Amino acid sequence: MFVLVNLKTYPCDPIAVAEAVRDVDETTDARLAVAPQAAHIERVAETGVETWAQHVDPIEHGSNTGHTLAESVADAGAVGTLINHSERRLKLATIDGAVRAANRADLETVVCANNPAQIGAAAALGPDAVAVEPPELIGTGTPVSQADPDIVEDAVGAAENVDPDVSVLCGAGISTGDDVVAAGDLGAEGVLLASGVAKADDPRAALEDLVDPL
């Protein structure tokens, strides 16, 4: 299972969380990574943890003030990027351009979507993975695998029908090891989570709980 911890813009210590992710990653067969804010990517990557960007724009080098260039996050140490998170929604053409930009910079890609129909459309753009995240469940502590497991199963089927090589991740409300196991039982190959680790008093203990059943 792939466990990607999104730090969003939470007031956490990104280095402390990164070190916790790195240390727990060394104790499990699961694959763990962290997605800090763009300004923190280089410092987080220096801890040795697998580091992802939260977003890249569909741009090349040039006059693009205020945008995030895929090559820049790669140079800072990121190995992958989220695209179209529900808190940073994009039009389909922009998602396509962002995936292409990430590919150009050799970044792995996870495109987020709200429902199985959108998952199918996202999978058609050729990302490495897609993540189904009903926005109403984000940050609630109620995982989609519990609230509506059909969404996860249907998302897996939608992606497989378009491109069997595109992995499906499950996000929104993931906070315990049981949530991760349930996501896997429904066909997901990984999970996205944020507050369950980034806002935890002890991020390492939260991560250990997540991977313990795996």
KETORLUM-73905 format. One record per residue (C-alpha): x negated, y, z negated; residue in one letter; residue number from 1. Coordinates in steps of 0.5 Angstrom, whole numbers. Layout:
// KETORLUM-73905
@u = X	v = Y	w = Z	residu = A	num = NUM
...
//
This chain:
// KETORLUM-73905
@u = 0	v = 0	w = 0	residu = M	num = 1
@u = -2	v = 7	w = 2	residu = F	num = 2
@u = -1	v = 12	w = -4	residu = V	num = 3
@u = -2	v = 19	w = -2	residu = L	num = 4
@u = -1	v = 25	w = -8	residu = V	num = 5
@u = 1	v = 31	w = -5	residu = N	num = 6
@u = -1	v = 37	w = -10	residu = L	num = 7
@u = 3	v = 42	w = -6	residu = K	num = 8
@u = 2	v = 49	w = -10	residu = T	num = 9
@u = 3	v = 46	w = -17	residu = Y	num = 10
@u = -1	v = 49	w = -22	residu = P	num = 11
@u = -5	v = 43	w = -23	residu = C	num = 12
@u = -13	v = 42	w = -23	residu = D	num = 13
@u = -14	v = 40	w = -16	residu = P	num = 14
@u = -21	v = 37	w = -18	residu = I	num = 15
@u = -18	v = 33	w = -24	residu = A	num = 16
@u = -13	v = 30	w = -20	residu = V	num = 17
@u = -18	v = 28	w = -15	residu = A	num = 18
@u = -22	v = 25	w = -20	residu = E	num = 19
@u = -17	v = 21	w = -23	residu = A	num = 20
@u = -14	v = 19	w = -16	residu = V	num = 21
@u = -22	v = 17	w = -14	residu = R	num = 22
@u = -23	v = 13	w = -20	residu = D	num = 23
@u = -16	v = 9	w = -20	residu = V	num = 24
@u = -17	v = 8	w = -13	residu = D	num = 25
@u = -24	v = 4	w = -15	residu = E	num = 26
@u = -19	v = -1	w = -19	residu = T	num = 27
@u = -14	v = -3	w = -14	residu = T	num = 28
@u = -13	v = -6	w = -7	residu = D	num = 29
@u = -8	v = 0	w = -6	residu = A	num = 30
@u = -11	v = 6	w = -2	residu = R	num = 31
@u = -10	v = 12	w = -5	residu = L	num = 32
@u = -11	v = 19	w = -3	residu = A	num = 33
@u = -10	v = 26	w = -5	residu = V	num = 34
@u = -7	v = 32	w = -1	residu = A	num = 35
@u = -9	v = 39	w = -4	residu = P	num = 36
@u = -8	v = 46	w = -2	residu = Q	num = 37
@u = -12	v = 48	w = 4	residu = A	num = 38
@u = -17	v = 53	w = 0	residu = A	num = 39
@u = -18	v = 47	w = -4	residu = H	num = 40
@u = -20	v = 41	w = 1	residu = I	num = 41
@u = -27	v = 42	w = 1	residu = E	num = 42
@u = -28	v = 42	w = -7	residu = R	num = 43
@u = -23	v = 36	w = -7	residu = V	num = 44
@u = -27	v = 32	w = -2	residu = A	num = 45
@u = -34	v = 33	w = -5	residu = E	num = 46
@u = -31	v = 29	w = -11	residu = T	num = 47
@u = -31	v = 23	w = -6	residu = G	num = 48
@u = -23	v = 22	w = -6	residu = V	num = 49
@u = -20	v = 21	w = 1	residu = E	num = 50
@u = -17	v = 28	w = 2	residu = T	num = 51
@u = -12	v = 30	w = 7	residu = W	num = 52
@u = -9	v = 37	w = 9	residu = A	num = 53
@u = -2	v = 39	w = 7	residu = Q	num = 54
@u = -1	v = 42	w = 14	residu = H	num = 55
@u = -4	v = 43	w = 21	residu = V	num = 56
@u = -2	v = 48	w = 26	residu = D	num = 57
@u = -2	v = 46	w = 34	residu = P	num = 58
@u = -7	v = 51	w = 36	residu = I	num = 59
@u = -14	v = 51	w = 38	residu = E	num = 60
@u = -20	v = 56	w = 36	residu = H	num = 61
@u = -18	v = 63	w = 38	residu = G	num = 62
@u = -14	v = 69	w = 36	residu = S	num = 63
@u = -9	v = 65	w = 31	residu = N	num = 64
@u = -10	v = 69	w = 24	residu = T	num = 65
@u = -6	v = 66	w = 18	residu = G	num = 66
@u = -6	v = 59	w = 22	residu = H	num = 67
@u = -9	v = 52	w = 20	residu = T	num = 68
@u = -14	v = 50	w = 25	residu = L	num = 69
@u = -15	v = 42	w = 25	residu = A	num = 70
@u = -22	v = 42	w = 26	residu = E	num = 71
@u = -23	v = 47	w = 20	residu = S	num = 72
@u = -20	v = 42	w = 15	residu = V	num = 73
@u = -24	v = 36	w = 18	residu = A	num = 74
@u = -30	v = 40	w = 17	residu = D	num = 75
@u = -28	v = 42	w = 10	residu = A	num = 76
@u = -27	v = 34	w = 9	residu = G	num = 77
@u = -20	v = 32	w = 10	residu = A	num = 78
@u = -19	v = 25	w = 14	residu = V	num = 79
@u = -12	v = 26	w = 15	residu = G	num = 80
@u = -6	v = 31	w = 15	residu = T	num = 81
@u = 1	v = 31	w = 13	residu = L	num = 82
@u = 6	v = 34	w = 19	residu = I	num = 83
@u = 13	v = 37	w = 18	residu = N	num = 84
@u = 14	v = 36	w = 11	residu = H	num = 85
@u = 21	v = 38	w = 9	residu = S	num = 86
@u = 18	v = 44	w = 5	residu = E	num = 87
@u = 14	v = 46	w = 12	residu = R	num = 88
@u = 19	v = 44	w = 17	residu = R	num = 89
@u = 17	v = 45	w = 24	residu = L	num = 90
@u = 21	v = 44	w = 31	residu = K	num = 91
@u = 20	v = 38	w = 35	residu = L	num = 92
@u = 15	v = 41	w = 40	residu = A	num = 93
@u = 11	v = 44	w = 34	residu = T	num = 94
@u = 10	v = 37	w = 31	residu = I	num = 95
@u = 8	v = 34	w = 38	residu = D	num = 96
@u = 3	v = 40	w = 38	residu = G	num = 97
@u = 1	v = 39	w = 31	residu = A	num = 98
@u = 0	v = 31	w = 32	residu = V	num = 99
@u = -4	v = 33	w = 38	residu = R	num = 100
@u = -9	v = 38	w = 35	residu = A	num = 101
@u = -10	v = 33	w = 29	residu = A	num = 102
@u = -12	v = 27	w = 34	residu = N	num = 103
@u = -17	v = 32	w = 37	residu = R	num = 104
@u = -20	v = 33	w = 31	residu = A	num = 105
@u = -20	v = 26	w = 29	residu = D	num = 106
@u = -15	v = 27	w = 23	residu = L	num = 107
@u = -10	v = 21	w = 21	residu = E	num = 108
@u = -3	v = 24	w = 22	residu = T	num = 109
@u = 3	v = 22	w = 17	residu = V	num = 110
@u = 10	v = 26	w = 20	residu = V	num = 111
@u = 15	v = 27	w = 15	residu = C	num = 112
@u = 23	v = 27	w = 17	residu = A	num = 113
@u = 29	v = 27	w = 13	residu = N	num = 114
@u = 33	v = 21	w = 16	residu = N	num = 115
@u = 32	v = 15	w = 21	residu = P	num = 116
@u = 34	v = 18	w = 27	residu = A	num = 117
@u = 29	v = 24	w = 26	residu = Q	num = 118
@u = 24	v = 18	w = 24	residu = I	num = 119
@u = 25	v = 15	w = 31	residu = G	num = 120
@u = 24	v = 22	w = 34	residu = A	num = 121
@u = 18	v = 23	w = 30	residu = A	num = 122
@u = 15	v = 16	w = 32	residu = A	num = 123
@u = 16	v = 17	w = 39	residu = A	num = 124
@u = 10	v = 23	w = 38	residu = L	num = 125
@u = 5	v = 18	w = 37	residu = G	num = 126
@u = 3	v = 19	w = 30	residu = P	num = 127
@u = -1	v = 14	w = 25	residu = D	num = 128
@u = 5	v = 14	w = 21	residu = A	num = 129
@u = 12	v = 17	w = 19	residu = V	num = 130
@u = 15	v = 18	w = 12	residu = A	num = 131
@u = 22	v = 18	w = 11	residu = V	num = 132
@u = 24	v = 24	w = 5	residu = E	num = 133
@u = 31	v = 26	w = 4	residu = P	num = 134
@u = 30	v = 33	w = 2	residu = P	num = 135
@u = 35	v = 32	w = -4	residu = E	num = 136
@u = 31	v = 27	w = -7	residu = L	num = 137
@u = 25	v = 31	w = -7	residu = I	num = 138
@u = 22	v = 32	w = -14	residu = G	num = 139
@u = 28	v = 29	w = -18	residu = T	num = 140
@u = 25	v = 23	w = -20	residu = G	num = 141
@u = 30	v = 19	w = -17	residu = T	num = 142
@u = 27	v = 15	w = -11	residu = P	num = 143
@u = 30	v = 14	w = -4	residu = V	num = 144
@u = 29	v = 6	w = -5	residu = S	num = 145
@u = 34	v = 7	w = -11	residu = Q	num = 146
@u = 39	v = 12	w = -9	residu = A	num = 147
@u = 40	v = 9	w = -2	residu = D	num = 148
@u = 35	v = 4	w = 0	residu = P	num = 149
@u = 39	v = 3	w = 7	residu = D	num = 150
@u = 35	v = 10	w = 9	residu = I	num = 151
@u = 28	v = 6	w = 8	residu = V	num = 152
@u = 30	v = 0	w = 12	residu = E	num = 153
@u = 34	v = 4	w = 17	residu = D	num = 154
@u = 27	v = 8	w = 18	residu = A	num = 155
@u = 23	v = 2	w = 19	residu = V	num = 156
@u = 27	v = -1	w = 24	residu = G	num = 157
@u = 28	v = 6	w = 28	residu = A	num = 158
@u = 20	v = 7	w = 28	residu = A	num = 159
@u = 19	v = -1	w = 30	residu = E	num = 160
@u = 24	v = 0	w = 36	residu = N	num = 161
@u = 20	v = 6	w = 38	residu = V	num = 162
@u = 13	v = 4	w = 37	residu = D	num = 163
@u = 11	v = -2	w = 32	residu = P	num = 164
@u = 4	v = 1	w = 31	residu = D	num = 165
@u = 7	v = 7	w = 27	residu = V	num = 166
@u = 7	v = 5	w = 20	residu = S	num = 167
@u = 13	v = 8	w = 15	residu = V	num = 168
@u = 12	v = 11	w = 9	residu = L	num = 169
@u = 17	v = 13	w = 3	residu = C	num = 170
@u = 17	v = 19	w = 0	residu = G	num = 171
@u = 22	v = 23	w = -5	residu = A	num = 172
@u = 23	v = 21	w = -12	residu = G	num = 173
@u = 17	v = 16	w = -13	residu = I	num = 174
@u = 14	v = 16	w = -20	residu = S	num = 175
@u = 13	v = 9	w = -22	residu = T	num = 176
@u = 10	v = 3	w = -20	residu = G	num = 177
@u = 17	v = 0	w = -19	residu = D	num = 178
@u = 19	v = 5	w = -14	residu = D	num = 179
@u = 13	v = 3	w = -10	residu = V	num = 180
@u = 14	v = -4	w = -10	residu = V	num = 181
@u = 21	v = -3	w = -8	residu = A	num = 182
@u = 19	v = 1	w = -3	residu = A	num = 183
@u = 14	v = -4	w = 0	residu = G	num = 184
@u = 20	v = -9	w = -1	residu = D	num = 185
@u = 24	v = -5	w = 4	residu = L	num = 186
@u = 19	v = -5	w = 9	residu = G	num = 187
@u = 15	v = 1	w = 7	residu = A	num = 188
@u = 7	v = 1	w = 8	residu = E	num = 189
@u = 6	v = 7	w = 3	residu = G	num = 190
@u = 9	v = 12	w = -1	residu = V	num = 191
@u = 8	v = 20	w = -2	residu = L	num = 192
@u = 9	v = 23	w = -8	residu = L	num = 193
@u = 7	v = 29	w = -12	residu = A	num = 194
@u = 10	v = 32	w = -18	residu = S	num = 195
@u = 10	v = 25	w = -21	residu = G	num = 196
@u = 2	v = 25	w = -21	residu = V	num = 197
@u = 1	v = 33	w = -20	residu = A	num = 198
@u = 5	v = 35	w = -26	residu = K	num = 199
@u = 3	v = 29	w = -31	residu = A	num = 200
@u = 0	v = 31	w = -37	residu = D	num = 201
@u = -5	v = 25	w = -36	residu = D	num = 202
@u = -5	v = 24	w = -28	residu = P	num = 203
@u = -10	v = 18	w = -29	residu = R	num = 204
@u = -5	v = 14	w = -33	residu = A	num = 205
@u = 1	v = 16	w = -28	residu = A	num = 206
@u = -3	v = 13	w = -23	residu = L	num = 207
@u = -5	v = 7	w = -26	residu = E	num = 208
@u = 2	v = 6	w = -28	residu = D	num = 209
@u = 4	v = 7	w = -20	residu = L	num = 210
@u = -1	v = 1	w = -18	residu = V	num = 211
@u = -1	v = -3	w = -24	residu = D	num = 212
@u = 5	v = -8	w = -20	residu = P	num = 213
@u = 1	v = -8	w = -14	residu = L	num = 214
//
